[in-house]
Amino acid sequence: MLADVLGRPLPVEELTKDQAIERMLALGWPADVPVSVLGAWERTTREPSLVTDVVREVTGHAPRTFRQWAEDHRADFS
C-alpha cells in the first residue's frame, strides 16, 4: 500500500529469524528483547488484532487507516 501511495516500487528484503535478531542486536537492542518482539510480530500474522475504540477515546478523533496515514506523510518518504 505504501508503494502504491508513493507511486514507486519499494524493495523488500526478507530476513530469517536469526538474521533479524543479528540486525536488532547490532542496532543496540537488549539481548533478551529480539526473540520476544519477533514472536509478537509473528503472532500478528495468524491471530486477528483486537479492535478497540482507544484511539477515539484518547485523541477524540476517529482512527485513520494506514492508507490515510501514508497519504498524509507522503512527503516524509522523499
Secondary structure as UniProt FT lines:
FT   HELIX           2..6
FT   HELIX           17..26
FT   TURN            27..28
FT   TURN            31..32
FT   HELIX           34..43
FT   TURN            44..46
FT   HELIX           54..59
FT   HELIX           66..72
FT   HELIX           74..77
//
